[in-house]
Amino acid sequence: MKSGSLKLGKLFGIDVNMHWSVALIGMLLGASLGSAIGLAAGATGVAGFLASILVHEFAHALTARRFGVGTESIQLWALGGIARLSRESPTAKAEGWIAVAGPAASVVLGVVGVAGWWALGAGANANQFVGLLGWLGIINIFIAVFNLLPGAPLDGGRILKAVRWGIHGDRYRAAQEAGRAGVVLGWLIAGIGFVLILRAQSGVWLMITGLFVMMNAQVEIAASRIAANLAGVRVRDLTWFGLAQAGADMDADSMLWQRGRLGSAGGVAVTDEAGTPQGLVLEDELWAIPADERPWVMLTQLMVPFDRMVQAAPDESLADILPRLNPRRPIVTVWEDGHLVGMVPPKRLSERLSAAGL
């Protein structure tokens, strides 16, 4: 989902990104509203709708922050928004409060919108912007109700997970229970959409939404099983401490001549003139360069900045970093007190995840 996204900025220290699919939904929604209430009001309605999604996601993110859970980014896309939390909730209570915060914010927006519409002159003769306020209020209430449906990956599924976790104390079992509920819920929503299509009614988006819920619920079930298999494994158990470093003037050929410095880490940290680590280059990337070109390729041309990779503490649970891993580039750098202390060799990580069933 990160590919094809535009960074809109940063709010409360959290990156806000928008996927290209939002433009498609925006045009469809804008055209529908524009034909009913005018172009200006329609554009305002689209902006208000997207702002409502952002408020919902920031409610999750800021509540998570109160429980010590960071948020890497908030992503807007065709079917809503996603707050990418940096790790799993530490307790069932935290999981529940983080989950309920989004729908609660949507309910508040809904009540304010409907109340404003009523106070400013509800009725058929109301100003188009007043009518838009009421529409936004109803939309936000719908968002809250839909997200409270009891199945992963919806907020209601996370609430169900928190309740079950609190009852029997097993977070992984609770996640699988919420996931199974999400599979049933997804098929039910998709089925309703399919029936509407057979009746020549609008049910395409309902069917797509149901399939999305079902597929993501299955992913969460699989992820929870893998996390259960990794329970008790810490990042330090797989870490190569004492990661090799090289300056910005190092080329790929020279680095391979000094291959012995890399050990089994599988990578080298590239530093600036002050000796501060800036990014990482994998050994496999060095070997991939044609031999005659290596003397002319600098490590700075190959490195990936550390802020684009998973950063973990030595004592962090390996299961907790799984949601942050990029499947196409599963690299984990290890930090302690703000200092780079090592990395998890990609080969070692891959072997451990394979043993866990991933």
C-alpha beads as a LAMMPS data file, in Angstrom:
LAMMPS data file: protein, C-alpha beads

358 atoms
357 bonds

1 atom types
1 bond types

-500.0 500.0 xlo xhi
-500.0 500.0 ylo yhi
-500.0 500.0 zlo zhi

Masses

1 110.0

Atoms # bond

1 1 1 0.000 0.000 0.000
2 1 1 2.985 2.336 0.532
3 1 1 3.843 2.210 -3.171
4 1 1 1.730 4.589 -5.220
5 1 1 1.255 6.917 -2.246
6 1 1 1.797 10.637 -1.882
7 1 1 3.045 12.090 1.380
8 1 1 0.681 14.873 2.436
9 1 1 2.712 16.030 5.419
10 1 1 3.144 15.396 9.111
11 1 1 0.698 16.066 11.955
12 1 1 1.359 15.374 15.643
13 1 1 4.660 13.920 14.493
14 1 1 2.927 11.301 12.314
15 1 1 3.371 11.026 8.532
16 1 1 0.124 11.270 6.560
17 1 1 0.073 9.534 3.167
18 1 1 -2.582 9.286 0.477
19 1 1 -2.828 6.362 -1.938
20 1 1 -3.683 7.099 -5.574
21 1 1 -6.979 5.196 -5.177
22 1 1 -8.266 8.078 -3.015
23 1 1 -8.289 10.287 -6.135
24 1 1 -10.594 7.797 -7.869
25 1 1 -12.991 7.668 -4.930
26 1 1 -12.795 11.446 -4.586
27 1 1 -13.790 11.956 -8.216
28 1 1 -16.693 9.514 -7.986
29 1 1 -17.952 10.996 -4.724
30 1 1 -17.383 14.558 -5.946
31 1 1 -19.298 13.907 -9.163
32 1 1 -22.222 12.418 -7.223
33 1 1 -22.355 15.266 -4.714
34 1 1 -21.684 17.916 -7.355
35 1 1 -24.669 16.854 -9.442
36 1 1 -26.897 17.056 -6.379
37 1 1 -25.695 20.176 -4.512
38 1 1 -23.275 21.961 -6.819
39 1 1 -19.573 21.783 -7.602
40 1 1 -18.321 23.924 -4.687
41 1 1 -20.405 22.108 -2.095
42 1 1 -19.454 18.759 -3.649
43 1 1 -15.727 19.531 -3.387
44 1 1 -16.261 20.647 0.211
45 1 1 -18.071 17.380 0.914
46 1 1 -15.169 15.303 -0.428
47 1 1 -12.696 17.287 1.674
48 1 1 -14.921 16.909 4.740
49 1 1 -15.239 13.164 4.180
50 1 1 -11.447 12.688 3.935
51 1 1 -10.945 14.907 6.986
52 1 1 -13.415 12.706 8.889
53 1 1 -11.360 9.596 8.027
54 1 1 -8.220 11.355 9.237
55 1 1 -9.874 12.313 12.545
56 1 1 -10.910 8.671 13.002
57 1 1 -7.366 7.400 12.385
58 1 1 -5.689 10.088 14.496
59 1 1 -7.985 9.118 17.363
60 1 1 -6.485 5.621 17.149
61 1 1 -2.954 6.982 16.858
62 1 1 -3.101 9.488 19.710
63 1 1 -4.804 6.993 22.022
64 1 1 -2.099 4.447 21.162
65 1 1 0.528 7.046 22.086
66 1 1 -0.992 7.301 25.573
67 1 1 -0.290 3.579 25.998
68 1 1 3.292 3.863 24.752
69 1 1 2.576 2.646 21.218
70 1 1 3.876 4.811 18.397
71 1 1 2.357 5.292 14.947
72 1 1 4.613 5.089 11.905
73 1 1 2.117 6.649 9.493
74 1 1 -1.520 7.153 8.615
75 1 1 -2.578 6.021 5.161
76 1 1 -5.672 7.163 3.284
77 1 1 -6.863 4.804 0.565
78 1 1 -9.987 3.790 -1.355
79 1 1 -11.758 1.961 1.478
80 1 1 -10.869 4.329 4.313
81 1 1 -7.731 4.771 6.370
82 1 1 -5.082 2.790 8.212
83 1 1 -3.047 3.875 11.234
84 1 1 0.185 1.851 11.085
85 1 1 1.124 1.279 14.722
86 1 1 4.780 0.643 15.518
87 1 1 4.026 -2.401 17.650
88 1 1 1.274 -4.474 19.219
89 1 1 -0.719 -3.164 22.173
90 1 1 0.968 -4.064 25.481
91 1 1 -2.241 -5.118 27.257
92 1 1 -5.831 -6.106 26.535
93 1 1 -6.972 -2.836 28.089
94 1 1 -4.749 -0.820 25.749
95 1 1 -5.988 -2.837 22.758
96 1 1 -9.590 -2.085 23.670
97 1 1 -9.141 1.642 24.224
98 1 1 -7.080 2.088 21.043
99 1 1 -9.737 0.237 19.049
100 1 1 -12.727 2.122 20.447
101 1 1 -11.108 5.560 20.031
102 1 1 -11.709 5.724 16.269
103 1 1 -15.433 4.943 16.286
104 1 1 -15.869 7.233 19.312
105 1 1 -14.330 10.123 17.372
106 1 1 -16.600 9.366 14.400
107 1 1 -19.651 9.365 16.671
108 1 1 -18.657 12.784 18.044
109 1 1 -18.250 14.149 14.518
110 1 1 -21.590 12.604 13.557
111 1 1 -23.456 14.134 16.474
112 1 1 -21.871 17.547 15.871
113 1 1 -22.734 17.377 12.164
114 1 1 -26.361 16.362 12.663
115 1 1 -26.805 18.831 15.534
116 1 1 -25.317 21.625 13.412
117 1 1 -27.589 20.731 10.497
118 1 1 -30.607 20.825 12.811
119 1 1 -29.609 24.074 14.509
120 1 1 -28.892 25.874 11.228
121 1 1 -32.244 25.087 9.658
122 1 1 -32.815 21.467 8.731
123 1 1 -35.292 20.831 5.966
124 1 1 -35.760 20.700 2.234
125 1 1 -35.135 24.432 1.853
126 1 1 -31.910 24.439 3.839
127 1 1 -28.738 25.945 2.371
128 1 1 -26.685 23.370 0.415
129 1 1 -23.787 23.678 2.852
130 1 1 -26.138 23.154 5.794
131 1 1 -27.445 20.030 4.102
132 1 1 -23.831 18.942 3.532
133 1 1 -23.191 19.282 7.262
134 1 1 -26.032 16.894 7.987
135 1 1 -24.765 14.482 5.321
136 1 1 -21.293 14.453 6.879
137 1 1 -22.866 13.824 10.276
138 1 1 -24.765 10.796 8.990
139 1 1 -21.699 9.504 7.127
140 1 1 -19.606 9.672 10.298
141 1 1 -22.235 7.782 12.287
142 1 1 -22.270 5.144 9.542
143 1 1 -18.456 4.925 9.682
144 1 1 -18.646 4.379 13.442
145 1 1 -21.351 1.711 13.216
146 1 1 -19.637 -0.153 10.370
147 1 1 -16.264 -0.154 12.113
148 1 1 -17.852 -1.537 15.277
149 1 1 -18.941 -4.721 13.505
150 1 1 -17.336 -7.584 15.491
151 1 1 -14.675 -8.986 13.199
152 1 1 -11.058 -8.329 12.282
153 1 1 -9.671 -6.180 10.727
154 1 1 -12.429 -3.724 11.746
155 1 1 -12.266 -1.844 15.040
156 1 1 -15.042 -4.053 16.367
157 1 1 -12.779 -7.014 15.721
158 1 1 -10.030 -5.402 17.777
159 1 1 -12.512 -4.779 20.566
160 1 1 -13.551 -8.437 20.371
161 1 1 -9.866 -9.396 20.517
162 1 1 -9.366 -7.206 23.600
163 1 1 -12.375 -8.733 25.369
164 1 1 -11.340 -12.311 24.613
165 1 1 -7.713 -11.523 25.509
166 1 1 -8.855 -10.128 28.838
167 1 1 -10.976 -13.239 29.533
168 1 1 -8.489 -16.018 28.820
169 1 1 -5.174 -14.098 28.762
170 1 1 -3.902 -15.406 25.410
171 1 1 -3.443 -12.552 22.924
172 1 1 -2.697 -14.862 19.982
173 1 1 -5.737 -17.034 20.579
174 1 1 -7.837 -13.866 20.905
175 1 1 -6.483 -12.562 17.591
176 1 1 -7.398 -15.817 15.863
177 1 1 -10.914 -15.688 17.344
178 1 1 -11.374 -12.124 16.072
179 1 1 -9.982 -13.195 12.709
180 1 1 -12.432 -16.085 12.367
181 1 1 -15.275 -13.705 13.222
182 1 1 -13.931 -11.375 10.508
183 1 1 -13.980 -14.156 7.900
184 1 1 -17.645 -14.879 8.654
185 1 1 -18.478 -11.175 8.676
186 1 1 -16.657 -10.574 5.391
187 1 1 -18.498 -13.365 3.603
188 1 1 -21.801 -12.079 5.001
189 1 1 -21.161 -8.531 3.727
190 1 1 -19.996 -9.820 0.348
191 1 1 -23.056 -12.060 0.153
192 1 1 -25.402 -9.139 0.777
193 1 1 -23.629 -7.186 -1.945
194 1 1 -23.946 -10.112 -4.368
195 1 1 -27.678 -10.444 -3.691
196 1 1 -28.129 -6.713 -4.360
197 1 1 -26.287 -7.088 -7.673
198 1 1 -28.580 -9.974 -8.679
199 1 1 -31.506 -7.682 -7.965
200 1 1 -30.000 -5.026 -10.246
201 1 1 -29.213 -2.803 -7.264
202 1 1 -25.972 -1.144 -6.241
203 1 1 -23.981 -3.750 -4.353
204 1 1 -20.539 -3.722 -6.000
205 1 1 -18.784 -1.700 -3.291
206 1 1 -20.463 -3.738 -0.569
207 1 1 -19.194 -6.922 -2.187
208 1 1 -15.661 -5.508 -2.568
209 1 1 -15.683 -4.373 1.060
210 1 1 -16.810 -7.795 2.249
211 1 1 -14.060 -9.547 0.303
212 1 1 -11.515 -7.081 1.694
213 1 1 -12.656 -7.799 5.261
214 1 1 -12.578 -11.555 4.665
215 1 1 -9.108 -11.615 3.088
216 1 1 -7.558 -9.366 5.718
217 1 1 -9.143 -11.434 8.477
218 1 1 -7.464 -14.512 7.016
219 1 1 -4.144 -12.656 6.962
220 1 1 -4.566 -11.744 10.626
221 1 1 -5.307 -15.363 11.531
222 1 1 -2.125 -16.500 9.779
223 1 1 -0.073 -13.681 11.337
224 1 1 -1.305 -14.516 14.840
225 1 1 -0.356 -18.179 14.381
226 1 1 3.141 -17.189 13.294
227 1 1 3.422 -14.714 16.180
228 1 1 2.413 -17.484 18.597
229 1 1 5.225 -19.652 17.210
230 1 1 7.652 -16.773 17.788
231 1 1 6.519 -16.087 21.349
232 1 1 9.520 -15.747 23.632
233 1 1 11.978 -14.969 20.826
234 1 1 13.695 -11.594 21.310
235 1 1 15.366 -9.472 18.664
236 1 1 18.705 -9.898 20.448
237 1 1 18.471 -13.665 19.911
238 1 1 19.009 -13.117 16.175
239 1 1 21.092 -9.929 16.228
240 1 1 24.623 -9.590 14.877
241 1 1 26.162 -7.063 17.247
242 1 1 29.081 -4.850 16.174
243 1 1 27.866 -4.029 12.668
244 1 1 30.677 -3.003 10.286
245 1 1 30.755 0.660 9.259
246 1 1 32.184 2.437 6.221
247 1 1 32.529 6.090 5.273
248 1 1 30.867 7.881 2.398
249 1 1 34.073 7.549 0.334
250 1 1 33.919 3.735 0.268
251 1 1 33.141 2.053 -3.083
252 1 1 31.545 -1.344 -3.635
253 1 1 34.757 -2.998 -4.874
254 1 1 36.816 -1.869 -1.861
255 1 1 34.081 -3.008 0.494
256 1 1 34.084 -6.493 -1.005
257 1 1 37.897 -6.613 -0.674
258 1 1 37.261 -5.997 3.009
259 1 1 34.529 -8.636 3.087
260 1 1 35.944 -10.128 6.289
261 1 1 34.808 -7.044 8.234
262 1 1 31.170 -7.887 7.524
263 1 1 31.235 -11.236 9.272
264 1 1 27.837 -12.927 9.006
265 1 1 25.879 -9.705 9.377
266 1 1 25.065 -9.471 5.693
267 1 1 25.337 -5.692 5.628
268 1 1 27.391 -2.585 6.341
269 1 1 26.358 0.742 7.866
270 1 1 27.331 3.835 5.866
271 1 1 28.353 6.859 7.953
272 1 1 28.667 10.569 7.224
273 1 1 31.793 12.669 7.785
274 1 1 30.998 12.902 11.505
275 1 1 30.797 9.126 11.800
276 1 1 27.004 9.076 12.276
277 1 1 25.297 6.068 10.644
278 1 1 23.071 7.169 7.772
279 1 1 21.977 4.024 5.974
280 1 1 22.576 0.365 5.252
281 1 1 23.944 -1.567 2.283
282 1 1 23.407 -5.317 2.035
283 1 1 26.247 -7.574 0.972
284 1 1 24.033 -9.219 -1.653
285 1 1 23.598 -5.818 -3.301
286 1 1 27.373 -5.435 -3.549
287 1 1 27.789 -8.805 -5.268
288 1 1 24.932 -8.001 -7.653
289 1 1 26.949 -5.171 -9.239
290 1 1 28.984 -6.275 -12.311
291 1 1 32.647 -6.680 -11.315
292 1 1 33.924 -4.051 -13.760
293 1 1 31.501 -1.448 -12.376
294 1 1 32.120 -1.970 -8.651
295 1 1 35.062 0.482 -8.335
296 1 1 32.811 3.292 -9.584
297 1 1 29.752 2.590 -7.441
298 1 1 29.825 4.275 -4.036
299 1 1 28.075 2.820 -1.006
300 1 1 26.112 6.057 -0.676
301 1 1 24.480 5.256 -4.037
302 1 1 23.285 1.896 -2.752
303 1 1 22.357 2.606 0.847
304 1 1 18.820 2.673 2.166
305 1 1 18.328 5.298 4.926
306 1 1 17.693 3.842 8.365
307 1 1 14.379 5.678 8.698
308 1 1 13.023 3.518 5.853
309 1 1 13.797 0.263 7.660
310 1 1 12.469 -1.418 10.780
311 1 1 14.252 -0.208 13.897
312 1 1 13.973 -2.405 16.970
313 1 1 15.341 -2.609 20.504
314 1 1 17.354 -5.711 21.515
315 1 1 14.756 -6.862 24.050
316 1 1 11.768 -6.276 21.783
317 1 1 9.723 -9.353 20.908
318 1 1 10.331 -10.620 17.383
319 1 1 6.575 -11.195 17.039
320 1 1 5.914 -7.495 17.713
321 1 1 8.014 -6.317 14.769
322 1 1 6.318 -8.580 12.213
323 1 1 3.621 -6.014 11.287
324 1 1 6.372 -3.471 10.518
325 1 1 8.427 -5.727 8.240
326 1 1 8.538 -5.072 4.513
327 1 1 8.116 -8.555 2.947
328 1 1 10.208 -7.501 -0.054
329 1 1 13.025 -6.168 2.128
330 1 1 12.876 -7.833 5.578
331 1 1 15.647 -5.885 7.286
332 1 1 15.757 -5.162 11.015
333 1 1 18.300 -2.730 12.443
334 1 1 18.886 -2.854 16.191
335 1 1 19.204 0.284 18.315
336 1 1 19.807 0.958 21.990
337 1 1 19.593 4.418 23.580
338 1 1 19.540 5.974 20.121
339 1 1 22.715 4.207 18.972
340 1 1 23.022 1.575 16.254
341 1 1 24.273 -1.621 17.895
342 1 1 23.667 -4.222 15.204
343 1 1 21.277 -5.772 12.733
344 1 1 19.385 -9.008 12.245
345 1 1 21.025 -10.748 9.259
346 1 1 18.344 -11.207 6.571
347 1 1 19.272 -14.879 6.109
348 1 1 19.012 -15.583 9.842
349 1 1 15.654 -13.777 10.032
350 1 1 14.323 -15.617 6.987
351 1 1 15.288 -18.988 8.448
352 1 1 13.613 -18.195 11.775
353 1 1 10.410 -16.966 10.122
354 1 1 10.315 -20.035 7.879
355 1 1 10.602 -22.259 10.929
356 1 1 7.646 -20.365 12.429
357 1 1 5.526 -21.006 9.354
358 1 1 5.924 -17.757 7.380

Bonds

1 1 1 2
2 1 2 3
3 1 3 4
4 1 4 5
5 1 5 6
6 1 6 7
7 1 7 8
8 1 8 9
9 1 9 10
10 1 10 11
11 1 11 12
12 1 12 13
13 1 13 14
14 1 14 15
15 1 15 16
16 1 16 17
17 1 17 18
18 1 18 19
19 1 19 20
20 1 20 21
21 1 21 22
22 1 22 23
23 1 23 24
24 1 24 25
25 1 25 26
26 1 26 27
27 1 27 28
28 1 28 29
29 1 29 30
30 1 30 31
31 1 31 32
32 1 32 33
33 1 33 34
34 1 34 35
35 1 35 36
36 1 36 37
37 1 37 38
38 1 38 39
39 1 39 40
40 1 40 41
41 1 41 42
42 1 42 43
43 1 43 44
44 1 44 45
45 1 45 46
46 1 46 47
47 1 47 48
48 1 48 49
49 1 49 50
50 1 50 51
51 1 51 52
52 1 52 53
53 1 53 54
54 1 54 55
55 1 55 56
56 1 56 57
57 1 57 58
58 1 58 59
59 1 59 60
60 1 60 61
61 1 61 62
62 1 62 63
63 1 63 64
64 1 64 65
65 1 65 66
66 1 66 67
67 1 67 68
68 1 68 69
69 1 69 70
70 1 70 71
71 1 71 72
72 1 72 73
73 1 73 74
74 1 74 75
75 1 75 76
76 1 76 77
77 1 77 78
78 1 78 79
79 1 79 80
80 1 80 81
81 1 81 82
82 1 82 83
83 1 83 84
84 1 84 85
85 1 85 86
86 1 86 87
87 1 87 88
88 1 88 89
89 1 89 90
90 1 90 91
91 1 91 92
92 1 92 93
93 1 93 94
94 1 94 95
95 1 95 96
96 1 96 97
97 1 97 98
98 1 98 99
99 1 99 100
100 1 100 101
101 1 101 102
102 1 102 103
103 1 103 104
104 1 104 105
105 1 105 106
106 1 106 107
107 1 107 108
108 1 108 109
109 1 109 110
110 1 110 111
111 1 111 112
112 1 112 113
113 1 113 114
114 1 114 115
115 1 115 116
116 1 116 117
117 1 117 118
118 1 118 119
119 1 119 120
120 1 120 121
121 1 121 122
122 1 122 123
123 1 123 124
124 1 124 125
125 1 125 126
126 1 126 127
127 1 127 128
128 1 128 129
129 1 129 130
130 1 130 131
131 1 131 132
132 1 132 133
133 1 133 134
134 1 134 135
135 1 135 136
136 1 136 137
137 1 137 138
138 1 138 139
139 1 139 140
140 1 140 141
141 1 141 142
142 1 142 143
143 1 143 144
144 1 144 145
145 1 145 146
146 1 146 147
147 1 147 148
148 1 148 149
149 1 149 150
150 1 150 151
151 1 151 152
152 1 152 153
153 1 153 154
154 1 154 155
155 1 155 156
156 1 156 157
157 1 157 158
158 1 158 159
159 1 159 160
160 1 160 161
161 1 161 162
162 1 162 163
163 1 163 164
164 1 164 165
165 1 165 166
166 1 166 167
167 1 167 168
168 1 168 169
169 1 169 170
170 1 170 171
171 1 171 172
172 1 172 173
173 1 173 174
174 1 174 175
175 1 175 176
176 1 176 177
177 1 177 178
178 1 178 179
179 1 179 180
180 1 180 181
181 1 181 182
182 1 182 183
183 1 183 184
184 1 184 185
185 1 185 186
186 1 186 187
187 1 187 188
188 1 188 189
189 1 189 190
190 1 190 191
191 1 191 192
192 1 192 193
193 1 193 194
194 1 194 195
195 1 195 196
196 1 196 197
197 1 197 198
198 1 198 199
199 1 199 200
200 1 200 201
201 1 201 202
202 1 202 203
203 1 203 204
204 1 204 205
205 1 205 206
206 1 206 207
207 1 207 208
208 1 208 209
209 1 209 210
210 1 210 211
211 1 211 212
212 1 212 213
213 1 213 214
214 1 214 215
215 1 215 216
216 1 216 217
217 1 217 218
218 1 218 219
219 1 219 220
220 1 220 221
221 1 221 222
222 1 222 223
223 1 223 224
224 1 224 225
225 1 225 226
226 1 226 227
227 1 227 228
228 1 228 229
229 1 229 230
230 1 230 231
231 1 231 232
232 1 232 233
233 1 233 234
234 1 234 235
235 1 235 236
236 1 236 237
237 1 237 238
238 1 238 239
239 1 239 240
240 1 240 241
241 1 241 242
242 1 242 243
243 1 243 244
244 1 244 245
245 1 245 246
246 1 246 247
247 1 247 248
248 1 248 249
249 1 249 250
250 1 250 251
251 1 251 252
252 1 252 253
253 1 253 254
254 1 254 255
255 1 255 256
256 1 256 257
257 1 257 258
258 1 258 259
259 1 259 260
260 1 260 261
261 1 261 262
262 1 262 263
263 1 263 264
264 1 264 265
265 1 265 266
266 1 266 267
267 1 267 268
268 1 268 269
269 1 269 270
270 1 270 271
271 1 271 272
272 1 272 273
273 1 273 274
274 1 274 275
275 1 275 276
276 1 276 277
277 1 277 278
278 1 278 279
279 1 279 280
280 1 280 281
281 1 281 282
282 1 282 283
283 1 283 284
284 1 284 285
285 1 285 286
286 1 286 287
287 1 287 288
288 1 288 289
289 1 289 290
290 1 290 291
291 1 291 292
292 1 292 293
293 1 293 294
294 1 294 295
295 1 295 296
296 1 296 297
297 1 297 298
298 1 298 299
299 1 299 300
300 1 300 301
301 1 301 302
302 1 302 303
303 1 303 304
304 1 304 305
305 1 305 306
306 1 306 307
307 1 307 308
308 1 308 309
309 1 309 310
310 1 310 311
311 1 311 312
312 1 312 313
313 1 313 314
314 1 314 315
315 1 315 316
316 1 316 317
317 1 317 318
318 1 318 319
319 1 319 320
320 1 320 321
321 1 321 322
322 1 322 323
323 1 323 324
324 1 324 325
325 1 325 326
326 1 326 327
327 1 327 328
328 1 328 329
329 1 329 330
330 1 330 331
331 1 331 332
332 1 332 333
333 1 333 334
334 1 334 335
335 1 335 336
336 1 336 337
337 1 337 338
338 1 338 339
339 1 339 340
340 1 340 341
341 1 341 342
342 1 342 343
343 1 343 344
344 1 344 345
345 1 345 346
346 1 346 347
347 1 347 348
348 1 348 349
349 1 349 350
350 1 350 351
351 1 351 352
352 1 352 353
353 1 353 354
354 1 354 355
355 1 355 356
356 1 356 357
357 1 357 358
